[in-house]
Amino acid sequence: MADHEELTPSPRPFPEAAAPRAPFPTQDRWCLLPSRLSLHARDLHFAYGDKIVFSGVDLTASAGHRVGLVGENGIGKSTLLRLLAGIEHAQAGTVEGGGDIGFLDQELPYPAEATVADVVDDALADIRKAALRLDELGARLAEHPDDTAALQEYGLVLDWAQTHDLWDADRRATLVRTGLGLGDIATSRQLDSLSGGQRSRLALAALLIRQPETLLLDEPTNHLDDAALEFLQRHLASLPGIVLLSSHDRVFLDAVCTGIVDLDPALGGPSRYGGRYSDYLAAKRAERARWEQRFAEEQDELRGLRHDVAVTARDINHDRGPTDNAKMAYDFKTGRVQRQISRRVRNARQRLAELERDQVRKPPAPLRFAARLTAANGEPAATGLALSVRDIEVSGRLRLDRLDVGASARLLVTGGNGSGKSTLLAVLAGRLAPCGGVVHRAPGVRIGLLDQDTTFPDPGRSPIALYAAAAGPGAPELRTLGLLPPSDLERPVGALSVGQRRRLALAILAADPPDVLLLDEPTNHISLTLAEELFTALDEAPGAVVVASHDRWLRQGWPGTHLALAS
């Protein structure tokens, strides 16, 4: 790397008010050859105050690797990406390599009056400087073919240009803007005239146009429709450098990643798995089974050792005394038995001490979704219907001629933003009255709705208190559901994150399960593992389930019927 220091490009001619920040850092050197590109993080420890986010994290990625970061909300995926990007710094550990690193920031680091063209030009600035430098060096070598320094620099800049696909950059800029749904936006548009989703997609587009050697992407699929998602998948899969990303889109992870790093608690700490997301799921299930088996075996051994130390080893010593003519033999045998007892007790105590010190910790309890969704007596049993809808209309939001939901139905509602998915669920739940039409609910049927936005009237109450108030007879304890960590059970609900409040709302529904469960975008703000467990549990629930979702993984594996609402 030291050989490249002299090749520092000049600063970008962008207005000072928009001084580049991630994802547009000023490049401080020409890149390494792709074959030598690698990124290493060793023994990273990061904490906010006394709250440890993660400790002892190691990660290595080389050119061609596309690594997905997965784990529970709050486990540190975003933090790890920011550490790798150099935006934040760990309390311990090192980050090295990665060459030219680009980080996807959700906010564009430009003034409001900057235009789309300004952003694209800035993304292409280093590439254009490299092209200019190649022309300058080429002219210099034409006049002085024996200029060794110029020849060496020309080779380095040429390598950089090839890595960044210099000669296709302008075409790439057009393809990326079009692929991410920005092709129809005039380049003269100012940033303050764009929607939040458009600005987010423009930030992603700028990073892809710049094409750094290492891409760090935190939830890059936000605000992308299906066409844009498929374009991004193809584009990332074609890149020669390193890609590290965090995403809740399981189809995206399956299509893009060559490996998965799971930051969730595991037997050996954060683990890396080769292959796609589907391969990771299979390996994770097998690993969990091995962890549970090893824990159970060690607990059995601990119980046996404690019993040996306390009782069994000493039972060998008999209280019966010897006869006179056997006293010498008795003394000899007693000494031998006592030595055996002493050795057994000593060995048992030594093994017990080792095992108590080094024993495998108990696997954290996974979600046990205890929803007992049971069709009500009466009309559902006779007609098979829990809900029926005829000619309903909510002005400007929804119009639907007919819908029947059976007592054990599985219905997936899809549609673009504004198509009325959330409105339909609110109507079915009785929270919103349509301005026309009829909604019939079978007698005795109880309906539960998980909203997208979860709020609680009294933010000072704890999850334990809220759950207890909703729990029906025989409901499992909140701590056994695996939805909230023990440290959050007594906290004020107003202090919980969006994802944690959503988990609590899900737990409250499970506390007294309804006959019809309505889920509005249930995979938002929950971890991938929880999403998998939730839908495995719902497959076994006897009651009706209606889900409104844009989740492609959920859609492609949906076992029931499908209602597509037009936008």
C-alpha positions in Angstrom: 0.0 0.0 0.0 2.9 2.4 0.7 3.8 2.4 -3.0 0.5 4.0 -3.8 0.7 7.0 -1.5 2.1 9.3 -4.3 -1.0 8.6 -6.5 -3.5 10.5 -4.4 -6.1 12.1 -6.7 -6.9 15.8 -6.3 -9.9 16.9 -4.3 -13.3 16.7 -6.0 -14.6 20.0 -7.5 -17.9 19.7 -5.6 -19.3 22.7 -3.7 -17.9 23.0 -0.2 -21.4 23.0 1.3 -21.7 19.4 0.1 -18.3 18.2 1.4 -18.4 14.5 0.7 -19.3 12.1 3.6 -20.0 8.4 3.4 -21.1 7.0 1.0 -18.8 9.4 -0.9 -15.5 9.5 1.0 -12.6 11.3 -0.7 -10.4 8.5 -2.1 -6.9 8.6 -0.5 -5.1 6.2 -2.9 -5.4 4.1 -6.0 -6.7 0.6 -5.2 -5.0 -2.7 -4.9 -5.3 -5.3 -7.6 -8.7 -7.1 -7.2 -6.9 -10.4 -6.5 -5.2 -8.9 -3.5 -8.3 -7.1 -2.1 -9.4 -8.2 1.4 -11.0 -6.7 4.5 -10.2 -7.9 8.0 -11.8 -7.2 11.3 -10.2 -8.8 14.4 -11.5 -9.1 17.9 -13.9 -6.1 17.7 -15.5 -5.0 20.9 -18.1 -2.2 20.9 -20.3 -0.8 23.7 -22.5 2.2 24.3 -21.7 3.1 27.9 -22.1 0.0 30.0 -24.2 -1.8 27.3 -22.0 -4.2 25.3 -23.2 -4.5 21.7 -20.8 -7.2 20.7 -17.4 -8.5 21.7 -14.7 -10.7 20.1 -16.1 -10.3 16.5 -13.8 -11.5 13.7 -14.6 -11.1 10.1 -12.6 -11.6 6.8 -13.9 -11.0 3.3 -12.0 -11.1 0.0 -12.8 -10.0 -3.6 -15.9 -11.8 -4.9 -17.3 -12.4 -1.4 -20.9 -11.1 -0.8 -21.6 -11.5 2.9 -24.9 -11.0 4.6 -25.1 -10.0 8.3 -28.1 -11.5 10.1 -29.2 -11.5 13.7 -31.8 -10.2 16.2 -32.7 -6.5 16.1 -30.2 -4.6 18.2 -27.5 -7.3 17.9 -25.1 -4.9 16.2 -25.4 -5.4 12.4 -25.6 -1.6 11.6 -22.9 -0.9 14.2 -20.5 -3.5 12.7 -21.0 -2.0 9.2 -20.2 1.5 10.5 -17.1 0.2 12.3 -15.9 -1.4 9.0 -16.6 1.9 7.2 -14.6 3.9 9.8 -17.6 6.0 10.7 -17.5 4.7 14.3 -14.6 3.2 16.2 -14.4 0.1 18.4 -13.2 0.2 22.0 -11.0 -2.7 21.1 -9.9 -4.6 18.0 -8.8 -3.6 14.5 -10.2 -3.1 11.0 -7.8 -3.3 8.1 -7.9 -3.4 4.3 -11.0 -3.1 2.1 -9.3 -0.6 -0.2 -11.8 2.0 -1.5 -14.8 1.6 0.9 -18.3 2.9 0.2 -21.0 2.9 2.9 -24.7 3.4 2.1 -25.9 6.3 4.1 -29.7 6.8 4.2 -29.3 10.6 3.9 -27.6 12.3 1.0 -24.7 14.5 2.2 -25.6 17.4 -0.2 -27.3 20.7 0.3 -31.0 20.9 -0.5 -30.4 22.9 -3.7 -28.1 20.3 -5.2 -29.5 18.5 -8.2 -29.7 14.9 -9.3 -27.0 15.7 -11.9 -24.7 17.0 -9.1 -25.0 13.8 -7.2 -24.3 11.7 -10.3 -21.4 13.9 -11.3 -19.9 13.6 -7.9 -20.2 9.8 -8.0 -18.3 9.8 -11.3 -15.7 12.3 -10.2 -12.9 9.9 -9.2 -13.5 7.8 -12.4 -13.2 11.0 -14.5 -10.0 12.0 -12.7 -8.6 8.5 -13.4 -9.5 8.9 -17.1 -7.8 12.3 -17.2 -4.7 10.9 -15.4 -4.5 8.0 -17.9 -4.6 10.5 -20.8 -1.9 12.7 -19.1 0.4 9.7 -18.4 -0.2 8.3 -21.9 0.9 11.6 -23.5 3.9 11.7 -21.1 5.0 8.2 -22.1 4.5 8.9 -25.8 7.2 11.6 -25.4 9.3 9.8 -22.8 8.9 6.0 -23.3 11.7 5.2 -20.8 10.0 7.2 -17.9 9.9 4.4 -15.3 7.9 6.3 -12.7 5.3 7.3 -15.3 5.0 3.7 -16.5 4.6 2.4 -13.0 1.9 4.9 -12.2 0.2 4.3 -15.5 -0.1 0.6 -14.6 -1.5 1.3 -11.2 -4.1 3.8 -12.5 -5.0 1.3 -15.3 -5.6 -1.4 -12.7 -7.8 1.0 -10.7 -9.7 2.0 -13.9 -10.4 -1.6 -14.8 -11.6 -2.5 -11.3 -14.0 0.5 -11.4 -15.1 -0.3 -14.9 -14.0 3.2 -16.1 -14.9 2.9 -19.7 -18.5 1.8 -19.0 -19.1 4.3 -16.2 -21.4 6.7 -18.0 -23.5 3.8 -19.4 -23.5 2.3 -15.9 -24.8 5.6 -14.4 -27.8 5.5 -16.8 -28.5 1.8 -16.2 -28.3 2.2 -12.4 -30.7 5.2 -12.3 -33.2 3.4 -14.6 -32.9 0.1 -12.7 -33.6 1.7 -9.4 -36.7 3.5 -10.7 -35.0 7.0 -11.1 -34.9 7.1 -14.8 -37.9 9.3 -15.2 -36.7 11.9 -12.7 -35.1 14.9 -14.5 -31.4 15.4 -13.6 -32.2 19.1 -13.0 -34.5 18.2 -10.1 -33.3 19.6 -6.8 -32.9 17.1 -3.9 -35.5 19.0 -1.7 -38.1 18.2 -4.3 -37.7 14.5 -4.1 -39.5 12.2 -1.7 -37.7 10.4 1.1 -37.8 7.1 -0.9 -36.4 8.8 -4.0 -33.6 10.3 -2.1 -32.8 6.9 -0.5 -32.7 5.3 -3.9 -30.5 8.1 -5.3 -28.0 7.5 -2.4 -27.9 3.8 -3.4 -27.6 4.7 -7.1 -24.6 7.1 -6.5 -22.8 4.4 -4.6 -23.3 1.8 -7.3 -22.2 4.3 -10.0 -19.0 5.1 -8.0 -18.4 1.3 -7.7 -15.9 1.3 -4.8 -13.9 -1.9 -4.2 -15.8 -2.6 -0.9 -19.6 -1.9 -0.6 -21.1 -1.8 2.9 -24.9 -1.7 2.6 -27.3 -1.3 5.6 -30.8 -2.3 4.5 -30.3 -1.4 0.8 -33.7 -2.9 -0.1 -35.7 -0.2 1.7 -38.0 1.7 -0.7 -37.4 -0.6 -3.7 -40.1 -2.3 -5.7 -39.8 -5.8 -7.1 -38.2 -4.6 -10.4 -35.6 -2.5 -8.5 -34.9 -5.4 -6.1 -34.2 -7.7 -9.0 -32.0 -5.2 -10.7 -30.0 -4.7 -7.5 -29.6 -8.4 -7.0 -28.1 -8.8 -10.5 -25.9 -5.8 -10.2 -24.4 -6.8 -6.8 -23.8 -10.4 -8.1 -21.8 -9.1 -11.0 -19.4 -6.9 -8.9 -15.7 -8.1 -8.6 -15.1 -6.6 -5.2 -16.4 -7.1 -1.6 -20.0 -6.7 -0.6 -21.1 -6.8 3.1 -24.8 -6.1 3.7 -27.6 -6.3 6.2 -31.1 -6.9 5.0 -34.5 -8.2 6.2 -35.3 -9.3 2.6 -34.7 -13.1 2.7 -35.1 -13.5 -1.1 -32.5 -10.8 -1.6 -30.1 -12.5 0.8 -30.7 -15.8 -1.0 -30.0 -14.3 -4.4 -27.0 -12.2 -3.6 -24.9 -13.7 -0.7 -22.1 -16.2 -1.0 -21.9 -16.4 2.8 -23.8 -15.4 6.0 -22.4 -14.1 9.3 -24.8 -14.7 12.1 -24.3 -12.3 15.1 -26.9 -14.0 17.3 -25.7 -15.9 20.4 -24.2 -19.3 19.4 -22.1 -22.0 20.9 -18.8 -20.6 19.5 -19.9 -17.0 19.3 -20.7 -15.2 16.0 -20.5 -17.7 13.2 -20.0 -17.6 9.5 -21.8 -20.0 7.1 -21.0 -20.6 3.5 -23.6 -20.5 0.7 -26.9 -18.8 0.4 -29.4 -17.8 3.0 -31.3 -21.1 2.5 -28.1 -23.0 3.2 -27.6 -21.0 6.3 -31.1 -21.8 7.6 -30.4 -25.6 7.3 -27.0 -25.3 8.9 -28.4 -23.1 11.7 -31.1 -25.6 12.5 -28.5 -28.4 12.7 -26.2 -26.3 14.9 -29.0 -25.4 17.2 -29.9 -29.1 17.6 -26.2 -29.9 18.4 -26.0 -27.1 20.9 -29.2 -28.3 22.7 -28.0 -31.9 22.7 -24.6 -31.0 24.1 -26.2 -28.8 26.8 -28.6 -31.6 27.8 -25.7 -34.2 27.9 -23.6 -31.9 30.1 -26.5 -31.2 32.5 -27.0 -35.0 32.8 -23.3 -35.4 33.6 -23.3 -32.6 36.1 -26.3 -34.2 38.0 -24.5 -37.5 38.0 -21.2 -36.0 39.2 -22.9 -34.1 42.0 -24.6 -37.3 43.1 -21.3 -39.2 43.0 -19.6 -36.6 45.1 -22.4 -36.3 47.6 -23.5 -39.9 47.9 -22.4 -42.8 45.7 -18.6 -42.7 46.1 -19.0 -42.9 49.9 -21.5 -45.7 49.8 -18.7 -48.2 49.0 -17.4 -47.9 52.6 -19.4 -50.4 54.7 -20.1 -49.9 58.4 -19.9 -53.6 59.3 -17.0 -54.5 61.5 -14.7 -57.6 61.0 -14.6 -60.8 62.9 -11.5 -61.5 65.0 -9.9 -64.0 62.7 -10.4 -61.6 59.7 -9.1 -58.4 61.3 -5.8 -58.3 59.3 -7.6 -59.0 56.0 -10.2 -56.5 56.9 -7.6 -53.8 57.6 -5.9 -54.5 54.3 -9.2 -54.5 52.3 -10.5 -51.4 54.2 -7.4 -49.4 53.3 -7.7 -50.4 49.6 -11.4 -49.5 49.6 -10.7 -46.1 51.2 -8.0 -45.4 48.6 -10.5 -46.3 45.9 -13.1 -44.1 47.5 -10.7 -41.2 47.8 -9.6 -41.5 44.2 -13.2 -41.7 42.9 -14.3 -38.7 45.0 -11.2 -36.7 43.9 -11.7 -37.5 40.2 -15.4 -36.7 40.4 -14.8 -33.4 42.2 -12.1 -32.5 39.6 -14.4 -33.2 36.7 -17.3 -31.4 38.4 -15.2 -28.3 38.9 -14.0 -28.4 35.3 -17.5 -28.9 33.9 -19.0 -26.2 36.1 -16.4 -23.8 35.0 -16.5 -24.6 31.2 -20.0 -25.9 30.7 -21.9 -25.0 27.6 -24.3 -22.2 28.5 -28.0 -22.9 28.0 -29.2 -22.0 24.4 -31.4 -18.9 24.5 -35.0 -19.9 24.3 -36.4 -19.6 20.8 -39.8 -18.3 20.1 -42.5 -20.8 21.1 -45.5 -19.1 19.5 -48.3 -20.5 21.7 -51.2 -19.2 19.6 -54.2 -21.5 20.1 -56.3 -20.2 17.2 -59.5 -22.2 17.4 -62.6 -21.7 15.4 -65.6 -20.5 17.5 -68.7 -22.7 18.0 -71.8 -21.8 16.1 -71.8 -20.3 12.6 -68.2 -21.1 11.6 -68.7 -24.7 12.4 -71.9 -24.8 10.4 -70.9 -22.7 7.4 -67.1 -22.8 7.5 -66.9 -19.0 7.3 -65.5 -16.7 9.9 -65.7 -13.5 7.9 -67.4 -12.4 4.7 -67.4 -9.1 2.8 -69.7 -7.8 0.1 -69.3 -4.5 -1.9 -67.3 -2.6 0.7 -65.8 0.8 -0.1 -63.6 3.2 1.9 -63.5 6.4 0.0 -60.2 6.9 -1.8 -58.6 3.9 -0.1 -60.4 0.6 -0.9 -63.1 -1.0 -3.0 -63.7 -4.7 -2.8 -66.7 -6.6 -4.2 -66.4 -10.0 -2.4 -64.2 -11.8 0.1 -64.9 -14.9 2.2 -62.5 -16.0 5.0 -63.0 -19.6 6.2 -62.6 -20.6 9.8 -59.1 -22.1 9.0 -58.2 -20.0 6.0 -54.8 -18.9 5.0 -55.1 -15.6 3.0 -52.3 -13.5 1.7 -53.2 -9.9 0.7 -50.7 -8.1 -1.6 -50.5 -4.9 -3.6 -48.5 -1.8 -4.0 -48.3 1.1 -1.6 -51.7 2.8 -1.4 -53.6 -0.3 -2.7 -55.6 -0.6 0.6 -54.0 -3.6 2.3 -53.9 -2.0 5.8 -57.3 -0.5 5.2 -58.8 -4.0 4.4 -57.4 -5.4 7.6 -58.8 -2.5 9.7 -62.2 -3.1 8.2 -62.1 -6.9 8.8 -61.0 -6.2 12.5 -63.9 -3.8 13.0 -61.6 -0.8 13.6 -62.7 1.0 10.5 -66.3 1.2 9.2 -66.7 1.2 5.4 -68.8 3.9 3.9 -70.7 1.3 1.9 -71.1 -2.5 1.7 -71.5 -5.2 4.4 -69.0 -7.0 6.6 -70.3 -10.1 8.4 -68.5 -11.7 11.3 -69.6 -15.1 12.5 -71.1 -15.1 16.0 -68.6 -15.6 18.7 -65.6 -15.1 16.5 -62.8 -13.1 18.1 -60.4 -11.1 15.8 -56.9 -10.0 16.6 -54.9 -7.5 14.5 -51.2 -6.8 14.6 -50.8 -3.3 13.3 -47.8 -2.0 11.4 -47.4 0.9 13.9 -47.7 -0.3 17.5 -48.5 2.1 20.3 -49.6 1.6 23.9 -51.8 4.1 25.7 -49.7 4.1 28.9 -46.0 4.3 27.9 -45.0 3.9 31.5 -46.3 0.4 32.0 -44.0 -2.6 31.6 -44.3 -5.4 29.1 -44.9 -7.8 32.0 -47.8 -5.8 33.2 -49.4 -5.3 29.8 -49.0 -9.0 29.0 -50.5 -10.1 32.3 -53.5 -7.9 31.7 -54.2 -9.6 28.3 -53.3 -13.2 29.3 -56.0 -15.8 29.1 -56.2 -19.0 31.2 -53.2 -21.2 30.7 -51.2 -18.6 28.8 -47.5 -19.1 28.8 -45.3 -16.7 30.7 -44.0 -13.8 28.6 -40.4 -14.7 29.3 -40.9 -18.2 27.7 -42.0 -16.8 24.4 -38.5 -15.6 23.4 -39.9 -12.3 22.0 -38.2 -10.0 24.5 -35.0 -10.4 26.4 -35.3 -10.6 30.2 -33.6 -7.2 30.6 -36.5 -5.5 28.8 -39.5 -7.2 30.6 -39.6 -4.6 33.4 -38.7 -1.5 31.3 -41.3 1.1 30.5 -42.9 0.2 27.1 -42.3 3.8 25.9 -38.5 3.1 26.2 -38.6 0.1 23.9 -37.6 0.2 20.2 -40.2 0.0 17.4 -39.2 -3.7 16.9 -39.5 -4.5 20.6 -43.0 -2.9 20.8 -44.1 -4.9 17.8 -42.8 -8.1 19.5 -44.7 -7.2 22.6 -47.9 -6.7 20.6 -47.4 -10.1 19.1 -46.9 -11.6 22.5 -50.1 -10.0 23.7 -52.0 -11.5 20.8 -50.6 -14.9 21.7 -51.6 -14.4 25.4 -55.3 -14.9 24.5 -55.3 -16.1 20.9 -58.1 -15.0 18.6 -60.0 -17.1 16.2 -58.9 -14.9 13.3 -55.4 -13.4 13.3 -54.8 -10.4 11.0 -51.1 -9.5 10.5 -50.2 -6.3 8.8 -46.6 -6.5 7.4 -45.6 -9.0 10.1 -42.0 -9.3 9.0 -41.3 -5.5 9.5 -39.0 -4.7 12.4 -38.5 -8.3 13.5 -35.5 -10.5 12.9 -35.2 -13.1 10.2 -35.0 -15.9 12.7 -38.2 -14.7 14.4 -40.0 -14.4 11.0 -39.1 -18.0 10.2 -40.3 -19.2 13.6 -43.5 -17.2 13.5 -44.6 -18.6 10.2 -43.7 -22.1 11.1 -46.0 -21.7 14.1 -48.8 -20.1 12.1 -48.7 -23.1 9.7 -49.9 -25.2 12.6 -52.5 -22.8 14.0 -56.1 -24.1 13.5 -57.7 -20.7 13.2 -57.8 -18.3 10.3 -54.8 -16.2 9.3 -54.9 -13.2 7.0 -51.6 -11.6 6.2 -50.9 -8.3 4.3 -47.3 -8.2 3.1 -44.8 -7.2 0.5 -42.3 -9.8 1.7 -41.1 -11.8 -1.4 -40.0 -14.8 0.7 -43.4 -15.0 2.3 -45.1 -14.6 -1.1 -43.1 -17.3 -2.9 -43.8 -19.9 -0.2 -47.4 -19.0 0.7 -49.5 -22.2 1.2 -52.9 -20.6 1.0 -55.0 -18.3 -1.2 -53.9 -14.9 -2.5 -55.8 -11.6 -2.9 -54.0 -9.0 -5.0 -55.3 -5.5 -4.6 -54.9 -3.0 -7.4 -53.2 0.3 -6.7 
